[in-house]
Amino acid sequence: MRFYTNQHKFYCGIDLHAKTMYLCILNREGKIVLHRDIKTSPDIFLKTIAPYREDIVVAVECIFTWYWIADLCSEEGIPFVLGHALYMKAIHGGKAKNDKVDSHKIAVLLRGGMMPMAYVYPSEMRSTRDLLRRRNHLARKRAELLAHVQNTNHQYNLPDTGKLAYKSKRKGVAERFQDISVQKNIELDLSLLDHYDQLLLRLEHELSLIAKIHDADSYFRLRSIPGIGRILGLVILYEIHDIDRFPRVQDFVSYCRLVKSAKESGGKKLGTSGKKIGNAHLKWAFSEAAVLFLRRNPQAVKYRDKLMRKHGKAKSLTILAHKLARAVYYILKRKEVFHPKVFFAK
């Protein structure tokens, strides 16, 4: 975890909400020079901090409303710090909790060099990343529709329908059920599936074109890895953004939630922690890539079998996902493509 330790004349902590924002500005000595609730307006915010603009740093907790103020500070040349919500435990402690108290705590953490930093994703690629996340959400909704049709089919003990993910397999599926209401239920699912198919196909094509504009070299380097296709390549590319923000490969795999953090005290191990610290989208992407990496890849299957004999099936896939993440790190760092000989070398 990285902390913001730069020194300034003034430290501005903001408890940010959709319609209001509570500001607390401290000077170098820790004295409160401003403590006020204002509307979430760029003009009002800039006017409020104008007397302290000479040397001020602004910090907010990482919640869904931080985009506009991060972009505003970037445009105005104001240092901006995004606080990691899961690490900012000091905000959630104390007997009383309100906007005024929270803004003061953020300012105190910032001034004391104890503000845990989250990554401020640049605006140039941030909207595309959010669009890609929305695509993945819709893909899960499509999967729920497929599961509902299959489960209904099993409820009435009917023969297997085949892979309904393919449109050609959906013809006559609703007519298999005798009850009119069940038919209508299945027809609704199939109609939504057809709509999702068209929507996702068009969206995936557009996302691929945008990725080639943003960083075509990294995108195609990622796709040189067996098992990483168009969608996984997009997810990994946009969730990482800049591989140089990870000084070591250990930092990267930790961010991908592919390592466990030990809890120790007094020489005793108390288990693990931090399962929710990191990027859930990269965790999913590398878990999927580990499974797809084995398809039509005898060398990979042989390597997985060796891991499985020692660690078991589940852990072998986790180790493979970890190894793929390390490979991605070095591929992007060194600007190379995937080399099987290097990957499987002892």
GUGU-624757 format. One record per atom (N, C-alpha, C): x, y, z; residue in three letters. Coordinates in steps of 0.05 Angstrom, whole numbers, padded with zeros to 5 digits, always signed. Layout:
N
XYZALA
...
end
This chain:
346
+00017-00024+00000MET
+00000+00000+00000MET
+00018+00025+00000MET
+00011+00044-00017ARG
+00026+00068-00020ARG
+00011+00091-00005ARG
+00027+00109+00007PHE
+00015+00131+00022PHE
+00025+00157+00009PHE
+00009+00178+00010TYR
+00016+00204+00000TYR
+00032+00219+00021TYR
+00057+00225+00015THR
+00075+00237+00035THR
+00086+00264+00027THR
+00077+00275+00004ASN
+00087+00301-00004ASN
+00077+00323+00015ASN
+00093+00344+00019GLN
+00087+00365+00037GLN
+00075+00389+00022GLN
+00055+00402+00034HIS
+00042+00425+00022HIS
+00036+00445+00044HIS
+00028+00469+00036LYS
+00019+00490+00055LYS
-00009+00484+00066LYS
-00026+00473+00049PHE
-00053+00468+00056PHE
-00062+00440+00047PHE
-00079+00427+00063TYR
-00088+00400+00058TYR
-00119+00401+00059TYR
-00132+00393+00037CYS
-00161+00395+00034CYS
-00172+00366+00034CYS
-00187+00359+00055GLY
-00201+00334+00056GLY
-00231+00339+00049GLY
-00242+00322+00032ILE
-00269+00325+00022ILE
-00285+00300+00028ILE
-00308+00303+00041ASP
-00327+00281+00043ASP
-00347+00286+00021ASP
-00344+00271-00001LEU
-00358+00276-00026LEU
-00384+00260-00028LEU
-00405+00274-00037HIS
-00431+00261-00042HIS
-00441+00270-00070HIS
-00464+00260-00077ALA
-00474+00267-00104ALA
-00482+00296-00106ALA
-00494+00307-00085LYS
-00504+00335-00087LYS
-00489+00355-00069LYS
-00476+00345-00049THR
-00461+00362-00031THR
-00433+00351-00025THR
-00416+00368-00015MET
-00388+00360-00008MET
-00379+00377+00015MET
-00369+00363+00036TYR
-00360+00377+00060TYR
-00329+00380+00058TYR
-00320+00405+00059LEU
-00292+00411+00057LEU
-00279+00417+00084LEU
-00255+00407+00088CYS
-00239+00414+00111CYS
-00211+00419+00102CYS
-00201+00444+00106ILE
-00175+00451+00098ILE
-00158+00457+00122ILE
-00135+00443+00124LEU
-00116+00446+00146LEU
-00091+00460+00135LEU
-00078+00476+00153ASN
-00051+00487+00145ASN
-00029+00468+00155ASN
-00005+00476+00151ARG
+00018+00459+00158ARG
+00018+00451+00188ARG
+00009+00469+00205GLU
+00009+00464+00233GLU
-00015+00447+00242GLU
-00033+00440+00224GLY
-00056+00423+00230GLY
-00080+00439+00240GLY
-00079+00465+00238LYS
-00101+00482+00246LYS
-00122+00484+00223LYS
-00148+00482+00231ILE
-00169+00484+00211ILE
-00172+00513+00202ILE
-00169+00517+00176VAL
-00173+00544+00165VAL
-00199+00547+00150VAL
-00212+00524+00144LEU
-00238+00525+00131LEU
-00252+00498+00136LEU
-00277+00500+00143HIS
-00293+00476+00148HIS
-00322+00482+00139HIS
-00329+00473+00115ARG
-00354+00483+00104ARG
-00367+00462+00086ARG
-00394+00462+00086ASP
-00410+00445+00068ASP
-00419+00461+00044ASP
-00412+00452+00020ILE
-00419+00466-00004ILE
-00432+00447-00024ILE
-00444+00458-00045LYS
-00455+00442-00067LYS
-00433+00430-00084LYS
-00439+00408-00098THR
-00420+00396-00115THR
-00419+00410-00142THR
-00409+00435-00141SER
-00407+00451-00165SER
-00378+00458-00170SER
-00367+00454-00194PRO
-00339+00461-00199PRO
-00333+00491-00193PRO
-00351+00508-00201ASP
-00346+00537-00196ASP
-00346+00544-00166ASP
-00365+00533-00151ILE
-00366+00538-00122ILE
-00341+00526-00109ILE
-00333+00502-00117PHE
-00309+00490-00105PHE
-00284+00506-00110PHE
-00280+00515-00135LEU
-00256+00531-00141LEU
-00256+00557-00127LEU
-00280+00570-00124LYS
-00282+00595-00110LYS
-00277+00592-00081LYS
-00285+00569-00069THR
-00281+00564-00040THR
-00251+00561-00033THR
-00237+00546-00050ILE
-00209+00541-00044ILE
-00190+00562-00056ILE
-00201+00582-00069ALA
-00184+00602-00083ALA
-00163+00615-00064ALA
-00170+00622-00039PRO
-00149+00635-00022PRO
-00126+00616-00015PRO
-00129+00590-00020TYR
-00108+00571-00012TYR
-00096+00557-00037TYR
-00102+00567-00061ARG
-00093+00554-00085ARG
-00062+00555-00089ARG
-00048+00572-00074GLU
-00019+00574-00078GLU
-00005+00547-00075GLU
-00013+00531-00055ASP
+00000+00505-00051ASP
-00019+00488-00035ASP
-00038+00474-00049ILE
-00058+00458-00036ILE
-00060+00431-00050ILE
-00066+00410-00034VAL
-00071+00384-00045VAL
-00099+00375-00036VAL
-00114+00362-00054VAL
-00142+00354-00049VAL
-00144+00324-00048VAL
-00159+00314-00029ALA
-00163+00285-00026ALA
-00192+00278-00021ALA
-00201+00257-00034VAL
-00228+00246-00029VAL
-00226+00216-00027VAL
-00246+00204-00014GLU
-00248+00175-00012GLU
-00258+00164-00039GLU
-00249+00140-00046CYS
-00256+00128-00072CYS
-00284+00117-00071CYS
-00303+00134-00080ILE
-00331+00126-00084ILE
-00339+00133-00112ILE
-00363+00127-00120PHE
-00370+00129-00148PHE
-00371+00157-00159PHE
-00370+00178-00142THR
-00373+00205-00151THR
-00347+00220-00155THR
-00324+00206-00155TRP
-00299+00220-00155TRP
-00289+00229-00183TRP
-00302+00220-00204TYR
-00292+00226-00231TYR
-00289+00256-00237TYR
-00311+00270-00231TRP
-00311+00298-00240TRP
-00291+00315-00225TRP
-00288+00310-00199ILE
-00269+00327-00184ILE
-00240+00320-00190ILE
-00235+00294-00197ALA
-00208+00287-00205ALA
-00201+00300-00232ALA
-00220+00301-00250ASP
-00215+00314-00276ASP
-00212+00344-00273ASP
-00228+00356-00255LEU
-00226+00384-00250LEU
-00199+00392-00238LEU
-00189+00376-00219CYS
-00163+00382-00207CYS
-00141+00379-00228CYS
-00144+00359-00245SER
-00124+00355-00266SER
-00123+00379-00285SER
-00146+00389-00293GLU
-00148+00412-00311GLU
-00136+00437-00298GLU
-00141+00440-00272GLU
-00132+00464-00258GLU
-00104+00462-00246GLU
-00091+00439-00250GLY
-00064+00435-00240GLY
-00062+00433-00209GLY
-00083+00422-00197ILE
-00084+00418-00168ILE
-00077+00389-00162ILE
-00057+00384-00144PRO
-00051+00356-00137PRO
-00076+00343-00125PRO
-00081+00318-00134PHE
-00105+00304-00125PHE
-00098+00276-00116PHE
-00110+00268-00093VAL
-00104+00242-00081VAL
-00131+00228-00078VAL
-00132+00203-00088LEU
-00156+00186-00085LEU
-00151+00166-00063LEU
-00166+00167-00042GLY
-00162+00150-00019GLY
-00174+00122-00023GLY
-00159+00102-00017HIS
-00168+00074-00019HIS
-00189+00068+00002HIS
-00213+00063-00006ALA
-00236+00061+00013ALA
-00232+00039+00034ALA
-00221+00016+00025LEU
-00218-00007+00043LEU
-00195-00003+00063LEU
-00177+00014+00057TYR
-00154+00019+00075TYR
-00159+00042+00094TYR
-00179+00059+00088MET
-00184+00082+00105MET
-00201+00075+00129MET
-00191+00058+00146LYS
-00206+00049+00169LYS
-00211+00071+00190LYS
-00193+00091+00190ALA
-00195+00112+00210ALA
-00222+00128+00207ALA
-00232+00129+00182ILE
-00257+00143+00177ILE
-00280+00129+00190ILE
-00279+00103+00191HIS
-00302+00087+00201HIS
-00302+00083+00231HIS
-00280+00092+00244GLY
-00278+00089+00273GLY
-00289+00114+00287GLY
-00289+00113+00313GLY
-00299+00137+00328GLY
-00328+00134+00337GLY
-00335+00149+00357LYS
-00362+00147+00368LYS
-00382+00162+00350LYS
-00374+00184+00339ALA
-00392+00199+00322ALA
-00381+00198+00293ALA
-00400+00197+00274LYS
-00392+00197+00246LYS
-00412+00214+00230LYS
-00402+00234+00218ASN
-00418+00251+00200ASN
-00400+00263+00179ASN
-00411+00279+00161ASP
-00395+00290+00139ASP
-00373+00309+00149ASP
-00379+00324+00170LYS
-00360+00343+00181LYS
-00336+00328+00193LYS
-00342+00308+00209VAL
-00321+00292+00221VAL
-00304+00277+00200VAL
-00318+00265+00180ASP
-00304+00250+00160ASP
-00285+00268+00143ASP
-00294+00291+00136SER
-00276+00309+00120SER
-00251+00317+00136SER
-00255+00321+00162HIS
-00231+00328+00179HIS
-00212+00305+00181HIS
-00223+00280+00184LYS
-00205+00257+00185LYS
-00190+00253+00159LYS
-00203+00258+00136ILE
-00189+00255+00111ILE
-00166+00276+00109ILE
-00171+00300+00118ALA
-00151+00321+00117ALA
-00127+00314+00136ALA
-00134+00303+00159VAL
-00113+00295+00179VAL
-00096+00273+00168VAL
-00108+00253+00156LEU
-00093+00231+00143LEU
-00075+00241+00121LEU
-00085+00260+00106LEU
-00070+00271+00084LEU
-00045+00287+00094LEU
-00050+00303+00115ARG
-00028+00319+00126ARG
-00007+00302+00140ARG
-00016+00280+00152GLY
+00002+00263+00167GLY
+00017+00242+00150GLY
+00013+00243+00124GLY
+00026+00223+00107GLY
+00015+00195+00109GLY
-00010+00192+00119MET
-00022+00166+00123MET
-00046+00162+00105MET
-00047+00177+00083MET
-00070+00174+00064MET
-00064+00151+00045MET
-00078+00128+00047PRO
-00074+00106+00029PRO
-00084+00113+00001PRO
-00067+00109-00019MET
-00073+00119-00046MET
-00085+00097-00063MET
-00107+00103-00077ALA
-00117+00087-00098ALA
-00109+00099-00125ALA
-00110+00083-00146TYR
-00101+00093-00172TYR
-00122+00112-00185TYR
-00113+00135-00193VAL
-00131+00154-00206VAL
-00129+00148-00236VAL
-00149+00133-00246TYR
-00149+00125-00274TYR
-00153+00149-00292TYR
-00135+00154-00311PRO
-00138+00178-00328PRO
-00164+00177-00345PRO
-00174+00201-00350SER
-00200+00203-00364SER
-00199+00194-00393SER
-00175+00193-00405GLU
-00174+00185-00434GLU
-00184+00157-00439GLU
-00179+00139-00421MET
-00187+00111-00425MET
-00208+00102-00405MET
-00214+00119-00386ARG
-00232+00110-00364ARG
-00260+00104-00373ARG
-00271+00120-00391SER
-00298+00115-00401SER
-00300+00089-00417SER
-00279+00082-00432THR
-00278+00057-00446THR
-00277+00033-00427THR
-00261+00036-00405ARG
-00260+00015-00385ARG
-00288+00011-00372ARG
-00302+00033-00367ASP
-00329+00030-00355ASP
-00348+00017-00375ASP
-00345+00024-00400LEU
-00362+00011-00421LEU
-00356-00018-00423LEU
-00331-00026-00420LEU
-00324-00054-00421LEU
-00335-00069-00396LEU
-00334-00056-00373ARG
-00346-00068-00349ARG
-00376-00072-00353ARG
-00389-00052-00366ARG
-00417-00055-00371ARG
-00423-00078-00390ARG
-00405-00082-00409ARG
-00409-00104-00428ARG
-00407-00131-00412ARG
-00389-00133-00394ASN
-00386-00158-00378ASN
-00411-00162-00360ASN
-00423-00140-00350HIS
-00448-00142-00335HIS
-00470-00153-00352HIS
-00472-00143-00377LEU
-00493-00153-00395LEU
-00488-00182-00403LEU
-00463-00189-00406ALA
-00457-00217-00413ALA
-00465-00236-00390ALA
-00463-00227-00365ARG
-00472-00244-00343ARG
-00502-00246-00343ARG
-00516-00224-00350LYS
-00545-00225-00352LYS
-00554-00245-00374LYS
-00539-00245-00396ARG
-00545-00265-00417ARG
-00541-00293-00407ARG
-00520-00298-00391ALA
-00515-00324-00380ALA
-00538-00333-00361ALA
-00549-00313-00346GLU
-00571-00320-00329GLU
-00596-00329-00344GLU
-00600-00317-00368LEU
-00623-00325-00385LEU
-00619-00353-00395LEU
-00595-00360-00404LEU
-00589-00387-00413LEU
-00593-00407-00390LEU
-00584-00400-00366ALA
-00587-00418-00343ALA
-00616-00422-00337ALA
-00632-00401-00339HIS
-00661-00403-00332HIS
-00675-00422-00352HIS
-00668-00420-00377VAL
-00681-00438-00397VAL
-00673-00467-00391VAL
-00648-00472-00385GLN
-00638-00499-00379GLN
-00651-00510-00354GLN
-00653-00493-00333ASN
-00665-00502-00308ASN
-00695-00508-00311ASN
-00709-00492-00327THR
-00737-00498-00333THR
-00740-00524-00348THR
-00722-00529-00366ASN
-00722-00554-00381ASN
-00718-00578-00362ASN
-00701-00575-00343HIS
-00696-00597-00323HIS
-00720-00600-00304HIS
-00734-00578-00298GLN
-00758-00580-00281GLN
-00779-00599-00292GLN
-00782-00598-00318TYR
-00802-00615-00331TYR
-00790-00640-00343TYR
-00765-00646-00337ASN
-00752-00671-00344ASN
-00753-00676-00374ASN
-00747-00656-00390LEU
-00747-00658-00419LEU
-00718-00664-00429LEU
-00716-00675-00453PRO
-00689-00681-00464PRO
-00672-00656-00466PRO
-00646-00660-00466ASP
-00627-00637-00467ASP
-00631-00620-00492ASP
-00630-00594-00488THR
-00634-00576-00511THR
-00609-00571-00527THR
-00586-00579-00517GLY
-00561-00572-00531GLY
-00551-00545-00522GLY
-00532-00534-00536LYS
-00520-00509-00528LYS
-00537-00486-00539LYS
-00552-00474-00521LEU
-00570-00452-00528LEU
-00555-00426-00533LEU
-00529-00426-00527ALA
-00513-00402-00533ALA
-00512-00398-00564ALA
-00516-00419-00579TYR
-00518-00417-00608TYR
-00547-00413-00616TYR
-00551-00393-00633LYS
-00579-00386-00641LYS
-00593-00408-00655LYS
-00578-00424-00670SER
-00590-00446-00685SER
-00603-00467-00668SER
-00594-00469-00642LYS
-00604-00489-00623LYS
-00629-00480-00609LYS
-00638-00456-00613ARG
-00661-00445-00598ARG
-00688-00450-00612ARG
-00688-00458-00636LYS
-00712-00462-00651LYS
-00729-00485-00640LYS
-00754-00480-00633GLY
-00772-00500-00623GLY
-00769-00507-00594GLY
-00752-00491-00579VAL
-00748-00497-00551VAL
-00773-00491-00535VAL
-00786-00469-00540ALA
-00810-00461-00524ALA
-00833-00480-00529ALA
-00835-00490-00554GLU
-00858-00508-00561GLU
-00856-00535-00547GLU
-00834-00541-00535ARG
-00830-00567-00522ARG
-00847-00569-00497ARG
-00855-00546-00486PHE
-00870-00545-00460PHE
-00900-00544-00466PHE
-00915-00559-00451GLN
-00944-00561-00456GLN
-00959-00537-00444GLN
-00950-00528-00421ASP
-00963-00506-00407ASP
-00958-00479-00422ASP
-00980-00464-00427ILE
-00978-00439-00442ILE
-00961-00419-00428ILE
-00964-00417-00401SER
-00949-00398-00386SER
-00919-00404-00387SER
-00912-00429-00386VAL
-00884-00437-00388VAL
-00873-00430-00415VAL
-00889-00434-00436GLN
-00880-00427-00463GLN
-00874-00397-00465GLN
-00893-00381-00453LYS
-00889-00352-00454LYS
-00863-00344-00439LYS
-00858-00358-00416ASN
-00834-00352-00400ASN
-00809-00358-00416ASN
-00808-00380-00430ILE
-00785-00387-00446ILE
-00782-00369-00471ILE
-00805-00362-00483GLU
-00804-00344-00506GLU
-00792-00317-00498GLU
-00799-00308-00474LEU
-00788-00283-00464LEU
-00758-00285-00461LEU
-00748-00307-00450ASP
-00719-00311-00447ASP
-00705-00312-00474ASP
-00717-00326-00493LEU
-00704-00329-00519LEU
-00704-00302-00534LEU
-00726-00287-00531SER
-00726-00261-00544SER
-00705-00242-00533SER
-00701-00243-00506LEU
-00680-00227-00494LEU
-00652-00236-00502LEU
-00649-00263-00505LEU
-00624-00274-00514LEU
-00616-00264-00542LEU
-00636-00263-00560ASP
-00630-00253-00587ASP
-00622-00224-00586ASP
-00635-00208-00569HIS
-00628-00180-00567HIS
-00600-00177-00555HIS
-00594-00192-00534TYR
-00567-00190-00522TYR
-00545-00198-00542TYR
-00551-00219-00558ASP
-00531-00228-00578ASP
-00523-00205-00597ASP
-00543-00192-00607GLN
-00538-00170-00626GLN
-00524-00147-00613GLN
-00533-00140-00589LEU
-00522-00118-00574LEU
-00493-00123-00567LEU
-00487-00146-00556LEU
-00460-00153-00548LEU
-00440-00155-00571LEU
-00450-00167-00593LEU
-00433-00170-00616LEU
-00424-00143-00627LEU
-00443-00124-00629ARG
-00436-00098-00639ARG
-00418-00083-00619ARG
-00424-00086-00594LEU
-00408-00072-00573LEU
-00379-00083-00572LEU
-00376-00109-00574GLU
-00349-00121-00574GLU
-00332-00112-00598GLU
-00345-00109-00621HIS
-00331-00100-00645HIS
-00322-00071-00641HIS
-00339-00054-00630GLU
-00332-00026-00626GLU
-00310-00023-00605GLU
-00311-00040-00584LEU
-00290-00039-00563LEU
-00263-00047-00575LEU
-00263-00067-00592SER
-00238-00075-00605SER
-00225-00053-00621SER
-00242-00038-00636LEU
-00232-00016-00652LEU
-00221+00006-00635LEU
-00234+00012-00612ILE
-00225+00033-00594ILE
-00198+00025-00582ILE
-00195-00001-00574ALA
-00170-00011-00562ALA
-00147-00008-00581ALA
-00152-00012-00607LYS
-00130-00009-00627LYS
-00121+00020-00629LYS
-00139+00038-00623ILE
-00132+00067-00623ILE
-00116+00074-00598ILE
-00125+00064-00575HIS
-00112+00070-00550HIS
-00084+00058-00547HIS
-00083+00032-00551ASP
-00057+00018-00548ASP
-00057-00008-00563ASP
-00054-00006-00589ALA
-00056-00030-00606ALA
-00033-00050-00600ALA
-00009-00040-00595ASP
+00014-00058-00591ASP
+00009-00076-00566ASP
+00001-00064-00544SER
-00003-00080-00519SER
-00027-00099-00523SER
-00047-00090-00538TYR
-00071-00107-00542TYR
-00063-00132-00557TYR
-00047-00130-00578PHE
-00040-00153-00594PHE
-00018-00170-00580PHE
-00002-00158-00563ARG
+00017-00173-00547ARG
+00002-00191-00528ARG
-00019-00180-00515LEU
-00035-00196-00497LEU
-00048-00220-00511LEU
-00058-00215-00535ARG
-00072-00236-00550ARG
-00053-00257-00562ARG
-00026-00253-00559SER
-00007-00273-00567SER
-00006-00296-00547SER
-00018-00292-00523ILE
-00019-00313-00503ILE
-00042-00332-00508ILE
-00037-00358-00510PRO
-00059-00377-00515PRO
-00080-00375-00493PRO
-00105-00373-00500GLY
-00127-00371-00481GLY
-00136-00343-00476GLY
-00120-00323-00484ILE
-00129-00295-00482ILE
-00138-00286-00509ILE
-00164-00284-00512GLY
-00176-00275-00537GLY
-00183-00245-00536GLY
-00204-00239-00551ARG
-00212-00211-00554ARG
-00222-00199-00528ARG
-00240-00212-00514ILE
-00252-00201-00490ILE
-00232-00200-00467ILE
-00219-00223-00462LEU
-00199-00223-00440LEU
-00177-00203-00445LEU
-00169-00201-00470GLY
-00148-00182-00477GLY
-00157-00153-00471GLY
-00182-00147-00477LEU
-00192-00120-00472LEU
-00194-00115-00441LEU
-00203-00135-00426VAL
-00206-00132-00397VAL
-00179-00127-00385VAL
-00159-00143-00392ILE
-00132-00140-00380ILE
-00120-00114-00388ILE
-00123-00106-00414LEU
-00111-00081-00423LEU
-00122-00057-00408LEU
-00149-00056-00405TYR
-00161-00032-00394TYR
-00160-00032-00363TYR
-00159-00055-00351GLU
-00158-00055-00322GLU
-00129-00049-00312GLU
-00109-00056-00328ILE
-00082-00049-00321ILE
-00076-00020-00328ILE
-00083-00012-00352HIS
-00078+00015-00363HIS
-00048+00020-00367HIS
-00032+00022-00346ASP
-00004+00028-00349ASP
+00012+00009-00331ASP
+00026-00010-00343ILE
+00040-00030-00327ILE
+00063-00018-00310ILE
+00072+00006-00318ASP
+00094+00019-00303ASP
+00085+00028-00275ASP
+00059+00029-00270ARG
+00051+00037-00243ARG
+00055+00015-00223ARG
+00064-00009-00232PHE
+00072-00031-00214PHE
+00102-00034-00214PHE
+00116-00026-00193PRO
+00145-00027-00193PRO
+00156-00056-00195PRO
+00141-00075-00183ARG
+00151-00103-00183ARG
+00128-00121-00193ARG
+00136-00145-00202VAL
+00116-00164-00211VAL
+00099-00173-00187VAL
+00111-00173-00163GLN
+00096-00181-00139GLN
+00073-00162-00133GLN
+00078-00136-00139ASP
+00057-00116-00135ASP
+00034-00121-00154ASP
+00041-00129-00178PHE
+00020-00134-00199PHE
+00003-00158-00192PHE
+00015-00180-00185VAL
-00001-00204-00180VAL
-00017-00201-00154VAL
-00007-00184-00136SER
-00023-00178-00112SER
-00047-00161-00119SER
-00044-00142-00137TYR
-00066-00126-00147TYR
-00087-00143-00161TYR
-00078-00165-00174CYS
-00096-00183-00188CYS
-00109-00203-00169CYS
-00105-00201-00143ARG
-00116-00219-00123ARG
-00108-00248-00127ARG
-00083-00252-00135LEU
-00073-00279-00141LEU
-00053-00288-00120LEU
-00050-00273-00098VAL
-00033-00282-00076VAL
-00049-00278-00050VAL
-00042-00293-00030LYS
-00054-00290-00003LYS
-00036-00274+00015LYS
-00049-00257+00031SER
-00033-00241+00050SER
-00035-00253+00078SER
-00013-00259+00089ALA
-00012-00273+00115ALA
-00017-00253+00138ALA
-00031-00262+00158LYS
-00035-00246+00183LYS
-00018-00259+00205LYS
+00001-00243+00215GLU
+00019-00253+00235GLU
+00021-00233+00258GLU
+00024-00244+00282SER
+00028-00227+00306SER
+00041-00243+00327SER
+00063-00232+00338GLY
+00077-00246+00359GLY
+00089-00273+00350GLY
+00096-00275+00325GLY
+00108-00300+00315GLY
+00087-00321+00308GLY
+00061-00314+00311LYS
+00040-00334+00305LYS
+00025-00326+00280LYS
+00019-00346+00264LYS
+00003-00341+00240LYS
-00026-00343+00246LYS
-00041-00323+00239LEU
-00070-00321+00245LEU
-00087-00324+00221LEU
-00076-00335+00199GLY
-00092-00339+00175GLY
-00085-00319+00153GLY
-00104-00313+00136THR
-00099-00294+00114THR
-00120-00272+00114THR
-00115-00251+00099SER
-00133-00228+00098SER
-00130-00215+00071SER
-00146-00194+00067GLY
-00143-00178+00043GLY
-00154-00190+00018GLY
-00174-00208+00020LYS
-00185-00221-00003LYS
-00199-00201-00022LYS
-00209-00179-00011LYS
-00223-00160-00028LYS
-00205-00136-00036LYS
-00180-00137-00029ILE
-00162-00116-00036ILE
-00150-00123-00063ILE
-00154-00106-00083GLY
-00144-00111-00110GLY
-00166-00109-00131GLY
-00161-00118-00155ASN
-00179-00114-00177ASN
-00194-00140-00183ASN
-00220-00140-00178ALA
-00236-00165-00182ALA
-00238-00172-00212ALA
-00237-00152-00229HIS
-00239-00158-00258HIS
-00214-00172-00268HIS
-00190-00165-00258LEU
-00166-00179-00266LEU
-00165-00207-00254LEU
-00176-00210-00230LYS
-00177-00237-00218LYS
-00194-00255-00236LYS
-00217-00245-00245TRP
-00235-00261-00262TRP
-00221-00267-00289TRP
-00208-00247-00300ALA
-00196-00250-00327ALA
-00174-00272-00326ALA
-00157-00271-00306PHE
-00135-00291-00306PHE
-00145-00319-00297PHE
-00166-00320-00282SER
-00178-00346-00275SER
-00190-00358-00300SER
-00204-00342-00317GLU
-00214-00352-00342GLU
-00192-00360-00361GLU
-00171-00343-00362ALA
-00149-00348-00380ALA
-00135-00374-00374ALA
-00133-00381-00348ALA
-00120-00406-00339ALA
-00134-00430-00350ALA
-00161-00429-00351VAL
-00177-00451-00361VAL
-00174-00453-00392VAL
-00177-00430-00405LEU
-00175-00429-00434LEU
-00147-00435-00445LEU
-00127-00430-00428PHE
-00099-00435-00435PHE
-00095-00465-00440PHE
-00111-00482-00428LEU
-00107-00511-00430LEU
-00120-00523-00455LEU
-00137-00508-00468ARG
-00152-00518-00491ARG
-00132-00522-00515ARG
-00133-00545-00526ARG
-00116-00552-00550ARG
-00087-00543-00545ARG
-00077-00548-00521ASN
-00050-00540-00514ASN
-00038-00563-00497ASN
-00028-00584-00510PRO
-00017-00608-00496PRO
+00005-00601-00476PRO
+00022-00582-00484GLN
+00044-00574-00466GLN
+00033-00562-00440GLN
+00012-00546-00443ALA
+00000-00533-00419ALA
-00014-00554-00402ALA
-00027-00574-00415VAL
-00041-00595-00400VAL
-00020-00611-00384VAL
+00002-00617-00397LYS
+00023-00632-00383LYS
+00034-00617-00359LYS
+00037-00591-00362TYR
+00047-00574-00340TYR
+00026-00573-00318TYR
+00000-00571-00325ARG
-00021-00570-00305ARG
-00023-00597-00290ARG
-00020-00619-00304ASP
-00021-00645-00291ASP
+00002-00648-00271ASP
+00024-00637-00277LYS
+00047-00638-00258LYS
+00040-00623-00233LYS
+00028-00599-00237LEU
+00019-00583-00214LEU
-00003-00597-00198LEU
-00021-00610-00212MET
-00044-00623-00199MET
-00035-00646-00182MET
-00015-00661-00190ARG
-00005-00683-00174ARG
+00006-00674-00147ARG
+00017-00649-00147LYS
+00029-00639-00123LYS
+00010-00622-00106LYS
-00008-00607-00119HIS
-00024-00588-00105HIS
-00054-00593-00106HIS
-00063-00611-00124GLY
-00092-00615-00127GLY
-00102-00598-00151GLY
-00126-00604-00160LYS
-00137-00592-00184LYS
-00142-00562-00181LYS
-00156-00554-00159ALA
-00163-00526-00156ALA
-00138-00508-00153ALA
-00120-00517-00136LYS
-00096-00500-00132LYS
-00078-00499-00156LYS
-00079-00521-00172SER
-00062-00521-00197SER
-00071-00499-00216SER
-00098-00495-00218LEU
-00108-00474-00235LEU
-00101-00446-00224LEU
-00101-00443-00198THR
-00094-00418-00186THR
-00064-00411-00191THR
-00047-00432-00189ILE
-00019-00428-00195ILE
-00015-00420-00224ILE
-00030-00433-00242LEU
-00028-00427-00270LEU
-00037-00399-00276LEU
-00059-00390-00263ALA
-00068-00362-00267ALA
-00047-00342-00257ALA
-00034-00349-00234HIS
-00013-00332-00223HIS
+00011-00331-00243HIS
+00017-00353-00255LYS
+00040-00353-00274LYS
+00033-00338-00299LYS
+00008-00339-00308LEU
-00001-00323-00331LEU
+00001-00293-00325LEU
-00007-00286-00301ALA
-00006-00257-00293ALA
+00023-00247-00294ALA
+00041-00264-00284ARG
+00070-00256-00285ARG
+00080-00254-00314ARG
+00070-00272-00331ALA
+00078-00271-00359ALA
+00068-00245-00372ALA
+00043-00237-00366VAL
+00031-00213-00376VAL
+00048-00189-00367VAL
+00056-00188-00342TYR
+00072-00166-00331TYR
+00097-00162-00347TYR
+00112-00184-00352TYR
+00138-00182-00366TYR
+00134-00177-00396TYR
+00112-00187-00408ILE
+00106-00182-00436ILE
+00101-00152-00440ILE
+00086-00139-00422LEU
+00080-00111-00425LEU
+00104-00094-00418LEU
+00119-00103-00398LYS
+00143-00088-00389LYS
+00165-00088-00411LYS
+00170-00111-00422ARG
+00192-00114-00441ARG
+00183-00110-00470ARG
+00157-00106-00474LYS
+00145-00102-00500LYS
+00152-00126-00519LYS
+00146-00150-00509GLU
+00151-00174-00524GLU
+00124-00188-00528GLU
+00126-00211-00542VAL
+00103-00229-00545VAL
+00107-00254-00529VAL
+00087-00271-00527PHE
+00088-00295-00511PHE
+00108-00315-00523PHE
+00126-00326-00506HIS
+00144-00347-00515HIS
+00140-00372-00498HIS
+00129-00393-00509PRO
+00124-00418-00494PRO
+00149-00429-00481PRO
+00172-00428-00494LYS
+00196-00439-00482LYS
+00203-00425-00456LYS
+00200-00399-00456VAL
+00205-00383-00431VAL
+00185-00389-00410VAL
+00160-00391-00418PHE
+00138-00396-00399PHE
+00140-00423-00385PHE
+00147-00444-00400PHE
+00149-00470-00388PHE
+00177-00478-00379PHE
+00196-00460-00381ALA
+00223-00466-00373ALA
+00224-00471-00343ALA
+00241-00489-00334LYS
+00244-00496-00306LYS
+00257-00473-00291LYS
end
